Amino acid sequence: MGVVAILLFQVGLVGTAPRLVLQIVALTLVIAAITFSYQTIEVNDTEVVSRFALGILPKRIALADITRVEYAPSSWFEGWGIRLTTRGWLYNVSGFGAVEFTMRDGNRMRFGTDDSSNLIAAVEQLIPSPTMAVAVS
């Protein structure tokens, strides 16, 4: 979003862009600001769902697919929004607290939150416990 703001500033200084282009870029910035203004994370009986403002861009993780959940903060370098990082996808709107979910296929995903302990506790209560193999003779 910062690149778009810089572009808008430069186009505005040059003054050669049509007014419609400036209005489209400004509208895009406003929509992005509203969309990423807050994030809601919901845990229900079957999944963990992260949604940005207005319910836009939901990301769902089935509880049955989760093998591990833990606190895994993000760094300033990873930024905010929806990002592919070296540790998997990150969905975050502010701050650096995050909860990381490891799935059965080895993929990882992090949801940013300022209440990581409660999110972890809620998910751990609902994750299906691994079944133990029993040898039958």
WOSUL-V325911 format. One record per residue. N is the residue number from 1. SS is DSSP state (H for helix, E for strand, C for the rest). PSI is psi in degrees with one decimal (* if undefined). Layout:
# WOSUL-V325911
((N | SS | PSI) (N | SS | PSI))
This chain:
# WOSUL-V325911
((1 | C | -31.1) (2 | H | -37.6) (3 | H | -41.3) (4 | H | -40.7) (5 | H | -41.5) (6 | H | -43.2) (7 | H | -44.3) (8 | H | -42.8) (9 | H | -46.0) (10 | H | -42.0) (11 | H | -38.7) (12 | H | -37.6) (13 | H | -41.7) (14 | H | -39.2) (15 | C | 8.6) (16 | C | -11.7) (17 | C | 142.7) (18 | C | 151.3) (19 | H | -36.3) (20 | H | -40.9) (21 | H | -45.3) (22 | H | -39.5) (23 | H | -39.8) (24 | H | -44.7) (25 | H | -43.2) (26 | H | -42.8) (27 | H | -40.5) (28 | H | -42.5) (29 | H | -40.6) (30 | H | -44.4) (31 | H | -43.4) (32 | H | -41.5) (33 | H | -41.7) (34 | H | -45.7) (35 | H | -43.3) (36 | C | 25.2) (37 | C | -29.5) (38 | C | 164.0) (39 | E | 138.1) (40 | E | 132.8) (41 | E | 124.8) (42 | E | 136.9) (43 | E | 122.2) (44 | C | -168.2) (45 | C | -19.4) (46 | C | -17.8) (47 | E | 166.5) (48 | E | 129.5) (49 | E | 127.4) (50 | E | 130.6) (51 | E | 141.6) (52 | E | 178.7) (53 | H | 145.5) (54 | H | 15.2) (55 | H | 13.9) (56 | C | 146.6) (57 | C | 55.3) (58 | C | 142.7) (59 | E | 125.0) (60 | E | 139.5) (61 | E | 119.3) (62 | E | 132.9) (63 | H | -34.2) (64 | H | -21.4) (65 | H | -12.9) (66 | E | 126.5) (67 | E | -20.7) (68 | E | 142.3) (69 | E | 132.2) (70 | E | 161.2) (71 | E | 129.5) (72 | C | 88.0) (73 | C | 153.6) (74 | C | 163.9) (75 | C | 166.3) (76 | H | -30.5) (77 | H | -30.3) (78 | H | -19.5) (79 | C | -163.2) (80 | C | 164.3) (81 | E | -148.1) (82 | E | 117.3) (83 | E | 141.5) (84 | E | 116.1) (85 | E | 178.3) (86 | C | -16.7) (87 | C | 17.3) (88 | E | -169.8) (89 | E | 141.4) (90 | E | 127.4) (91 | E | 110.4) (92 | E | 143.4) (93 | C | -21.3) (94 | C | 165.1) (95 | C | -172.9) (96 | C | 1.6) (97 | C | 138.5) (98 | E | 154.5) (99 | E | 129.6) (100 | E | 133.0) (101 | E | 126.7) (102 | E | 130.1) (103 | E | 166.2) (104 | C | -34.9) (105 | C | 2.8) (106 | C | -13.6) (107 | C | 150.8) (108 | E | 150.8) (109 | E | 141.6) (110 | E | 137.9) (111 | E | 126.0) (112 | E | 138.9) (113 | C | 151.5) (114 | C | 7.7) (115 | C | 55.2) (116 | H | -37.7) (117 | H | -40.6) (118 | H | -36.2) (119 | H | -44.6) (120 | H | -45.7) (121 | H | -43.1) (122 | H | -41.9) (123 | H | -42.8) (124 | H | -31.1) (125 | H | -26.4) (126 | H | -12.2) (127 | C | 129.9) (128 | C | 132.4) (129 | C | 144.5) (130 | C | 140.2) (131 | C | 140.7) (132 | C | 133.2) (133 | C | 132.4) (134 | C | 125.8) (135 | C | 131.6) (136 | C | 126.0) (137 | C | *))
